[in-house]
Amino acid sequence: MGCHRKTYEAHLEIAADPKNADNAIKKFAALINSLPKPGRKLWDTAKRRDFSIGVQSAMQPFAFDIPLESATVRVAASLNARIVITIYAPEKGPETGL
């Protein structure tokens, strides 16, 4: 959190490991919907509102699906937010063969 390119930004994470992306987005949406008016105004006037799903890639499995329920997409849209998927490169090490 802090000033970045003349604007402020915050990056928040759920402390407990959510079971899946749907649950995480729904938990964040519930928190945003329960914000007091000043906090909700900050959310509503933000230039960008993202729910980011981070994935650490590896050599296996070859493919990995992250299904999102249509209700989750609607919740994000109702908050004028995007759903962003970030894929991180495999880590180097003996177990990855890199």
N, C-alpha and C positions, 0 to 999 in steps of 0.2 A: 504494500500500500504506500502511496506517496505520489509526488509530482513526477510526471513523465511527459516531456514535450509540451510543457505549459498547461497540461491538464492533470487531473488526479485519477489514479486508478487503484483498484483493489483486486486482489486475487484470493479467493476464499476456497477452502477445501473442507469436506466433511471429515471430522476426526476419525469416526468409525468407518471401517472399510465397508462400503455399501455392497449389497449382494449383486447389484447390476446397475447399469447406467439409468434405467428407468427409475429405480428407487432413489438414486442420488438426485436426479433432476426433480422428482416429486418432493423430496425433503427440502431442497433449496427453494422450490416454488412455495411451499407452505411457509417457510421462514420469511420469504419476501412478502407474501400476502399478509403476514401478521406484523409487519413493520409498523411502528408508529408513523403518523403523517409526515414528520420531517424526514425520516429515513426513507419512506416510500417515495417522497418527492425527489430525493437524490437518485433513487433507482430509475424513476420515470423520466428524469431529465438527462440521464447518462447518454453519452453519444453512442456507446456500444454496450450491450448486455449479452454476454455469452455464457452458455453452459458448455464447458469444455470436457470432453471425454478423452483422457490420455491413455495410450496403449504403448507398453514397452514391447517392441517386436523382438523376435528371436528367430533362429533357423527353423524351429518347429513350434507349433504346428504350421503347416503351409498356409492355412487360411484361418481366420478368426472372425466370427460374426458378432456384431453388437446390435441386436434387434431393439428397436424402440417402438413401444406401443403408440398407436395413433393418439391416444389420450395424452401421452407424454408430450408429443409434438404440439398438440393443441394447448396444453398448459404453458409450454415455452412461448408459443405464439401469443397467448393471451397476455404475457408479460413483455411482449415486444422484444423477445430474446432470440438469439440464434443458438443452434446446437452445432458445436465445432468438434471435430475429431482430430486429435493430434497423435501422430504416430512417431515414436522415438526409435532411432536406429538401434540395432542389436548392440549390446555391450560387448566389448572385446574381452576375451578370456579363454582359458583352455576348454571350458565346457561348451563354448559356442563354436569353436573351431576357427575363430577369426584371429 
